[in-house]
Amino acid sequence: MTVSAAEYRARKTSKIDLAPRTIPGGTLTEIDTLVVQLRDAGLPVGAGIEKSLAIRNATMGVASSPEDYYPADVLSLTPAKAVEAMRAYAVDLATEAVDVETVRPIETARRHLEGRLQEAAQRELTANSGETIAAMQEKVEAAWQVVTKAASLGITPETTAEQIATEGTDEELAAYRALLEAVPTLTRMARLRVQLATVGGVGVTSVPALNIMGKVTRPEQVQGWQNIYRGESEVVSIEEDWQAYSVGTAPVARLGAGWLDLALAGYSVKINTAEEAKALADLI
């Protein structure tokens, strides 16, 4: 039977799964970045995800293996074995494909392995999220107590260092200094918790603030919490280079960076588990 070149090419390339699976959540690179930040913050991430990223880093710059070339449990591979499997798959791709330029064996093979590693890394983030979130909450609780203490002493976003120095009591001065140290901790833990949701898939992504919101019971409280935390914005000019500027908006700088405002308004802050964040999402 005579087969046209086009039909032959279609038959051969149809054996190759060129499209990597679409996986929700962050890319493997984004997960890698998040893990580094979690580790730098002294938070646990789990040994499994470290291995997933080690395999990925070892295979950068060489071919990647597809699903049929390594076990379903991708983390059972050593980095060296992963490299071997990728090379074998890339060779098979090049052998099977009529049009190597279209198939791009090395790129296709790498995408397959990265997809598997991305799934494995997200599973590990989810599996270890309870320990990670508990460690975050421990840091947040201590910092939040400092914020509520400052609020109880009458310190507000309008309070200035000069006022505290000249008119404040020793207790107010100590609370003011402690507030300045607590705010970066709250901001950092909140950012990491939101990234754990958006990149790691642990939590709510539709309204990221739900991952760090204390107890609320009504939809208007959810919106109120967000509005108070965001505060007011101002128009600013942004220097693009030495001769070009653009105009944008930025939050108005304030003492407490939104956290003090929340305390003064009677709201609270909590590093929520995925279940707790989803329960809040059901309110809205």
Steps between C-alpha positions, in 0.01 A plus 500: 500500500635838404499762776554868437773683683240710683310191616819325607606805696158516668514132596847525648450822693160388631682241714671777691319692772631847426274697732590498870207476739350824627551510875333759726712707733846644456770381265788294629720810487245692710479211747882497519499873580231454765691214664814713520300780665334261744836351590655847544215587735584197715184312399485122430439384141552122513768272358293385204478839336874550547555180302257607227691822450837323517395272214376796300817701554718203402314459173517863387692523176444137393204303369205417732324162537130446420250299698585165341870527577490524879279370783174660601668613822741745341668568835628143509748603231842628585607811304749286306231246402270782394770634269548152348127462437475842342783431262342169399167669432658781303678244278173310446319822415762588244481148355120489482440852371520576130524872567749544784471878485128478576530238773808659665593181693695655786244775568208258478667248730585768755143633504370154582733452794440851632127432490544188710736674740261795529220265604729326749621831645144625543401175670791542739407862572146388578614205711730719710275808503362426846844521659596802289180690581529419871854642502378812319214545746737477795701792363184695413342453843803651673515792256125560515510526880749784457266679258195465726706620797598814308138557401382463860746773604351744250774477238347562156631524142517878552728470804847631425836407646540857623173481693599174665846635587378824653156413640488121532540292812769236531237235426384682185858546384569128545176410318586733213844345456358148521239591237769602254660157542174302485360650180763351262433155651127530437554627148747225416287218642190634324682516167632145540156368598342657193777352282436161657146532363573650159817301423454186710123466470450493878215736574283752315618690194181689407534729805859454629431699818279214624816300566611750766169635626390456858148400597223669303137393478344722233589590140524870582764420762711326237487810281555727800812306604645534149414869467660589832813299429545655155446852631523801274704534183675798352610590151876476458743557216721207412838564343547261207845627415686829518266671252168313522234490770165326538213553743364231730343448840656378823369447855541800727776422750365466853618375836411134536470438123129416529537259791457771762189628319351149510561473874347841566193402296452183705610256231752221548766316300549125474699271274218276382516141385356423157177380663469813714560729202242313291247527784545878493464495121159336542383818674535695179 
